[in-house]
Amino acid sequence: MNLIEEVQLGISNSEWDLYTKARYLYLKSCECFTYDHSYYYRDMSSIRELFDKKIDLENVTDNKVICGSWATQVYLPLLDLIGIKGKLLGTETGHQYVSYLINDLEIKAD
């Protein structure tokens, strides 16, 4: 699946404001990806694989993510498509999520 093409098509045919576009990207990413619960059952030596896993948004073949990979490799790049510069919050080994501003309103996406 080419997620970039799908979201560009969804956004291009709309007159949505920036907030609605960001919300659409969030919901679309949640529709396409699911949390990889194997994170809880892996040993420490194989957990790094989840953190290092690369996601190609133009060729999504695996829909399992953890918070950090969703934030950095899915939602932040999607926000960038609509001109929003988000930032990653959290720590590398703890929970990670995205924060961004729209009209001075801070939005946190998890």
Secondary structure, 3 states (H helix, E strand, C coil): CCHHHHHHHHHHCCCCCHHHHHHHHHHHHHHHCEECHHHHCCCHHHHHHHHHCCCCCCCCCCCEECHHHHHHHHHHHHHHHCCCCCEEEECCCCCEEEEEEECCEEEEEC
